[in-house]
């Protein structure tokens, strides 16, 4: 029987240089320049990137649900999305 070994997925913060991290912060938060981002503590940079990635993931999840909703049985997905967005809009 074949043996499968699990490999670690490198986190973006380990693979990126500091300058690339700062550029990523500037991409998601345009009010920061590279100099401003470089002055931030490392924990703040990590927090900003974590929140940006979480928001981006939520956006992609919503877009996926929007694309899939019309293909659900009797359009239940569309109705569920409408209810979800109505609740969020309150």
C-alpha positions in Angstrom: 0.0 0.0 0.0 1.3 3.5 -0.8 2.3 5.8 2.0 1.1 9.3 1.8 2.9 12.0 3.7 1.2 15.3 4.6 3.1 18.4 3.7 2.8 21.7 5.4 1.4 24.6 3.4 3.6 27.6 3.7 1.9 30.6 5.2 2.1 33.8 3.1 3.9 35.6 5.9 6.8 33.2 5.8 7.3 33.3 2.1 7.0 37.1 1.6 9.7 39.6 2.4 8.9 42.4 4.8 8.7 44.8 1.8 6.2 42.5 0.1 4.1 42.3 3.3 4.1 46.1 3.5 3.0 46.3 -0.2 0.2 43.8 0.5 -1.0 46.0 3.4 -0.9 49.0 1.1 -2.9 47.1 -1.5 -5.7 46.3 0.8 -5.5 49.6 2.8 -4.7 52.4 0.3 -4.4 55.0 3.0 -1.0 53.5 4.0 2.2 54.1 2.1 5.1 51.7 2.2 6.8 54.0 4.8 3.7 54.1 6.9 3.3 50.3 6.8 7.0 49.9 7.7 6.4 51.9 10.8 3.6 49.7 12.1 4.3 47.0 14.6 4.5 43.5 13.2 1.4 42.4 15.1 -0.6 45.2 13.5 0.6 44.3 10.0 -0.3 40.7 10.6 -3.7 41.7 12.0 -4.5 44.0 9.0 -3.6 41.2 6.6 -5.6 38.6 8.5 -8.7 40.8 8.4 -8.2 41.7 4.8 -7.9 38.0 3.8 -11.0 37.1 5.9 -13.0 39.9 4.2 -11.8 38.8 0.8 -12.7 35.2 1.6 -16.2 36.2 2.7 -16.6 38.1 -0.6 -15.6 35.1 -2.6 -17.9 32.9 -0.6 -20.8 35.3 -1.3 -20.0 35.4 -5.1 -19.8 31.6 -5.2 -23.2 31.3 -3.5 -24.7 33.9 -5.8 -23.4 31.9 -8.8 -24.7 28.6 -7.4 -28.1 29.8 -6.1 -30.1 29.7 -9.3 -29.1 26.1 -9.8 -30.5 24.8 -6.5 -33.7 22.9 -6.4 -36.7 25.2 -6.9 -34.5 28.3 -6.4 -34.2 27.7 -2.7 -30.6 29.1 -2.8 -31.9 32.4 -4.2 -34.5 32.7 -1.4 -31.9 31.8 1.2 -29.5 34.5 -0.1 -32.2 37.1 -0.2 -33.1 36.3 3.4 -29.4 36.4 4.4 -28.8 39.7 2.8 -32.1 41.2 4.2 -31.0 40.2 7.7 -27.5 41.7 7.1 -29.0 44.9 5.9 -30.8 45.6 9.1 
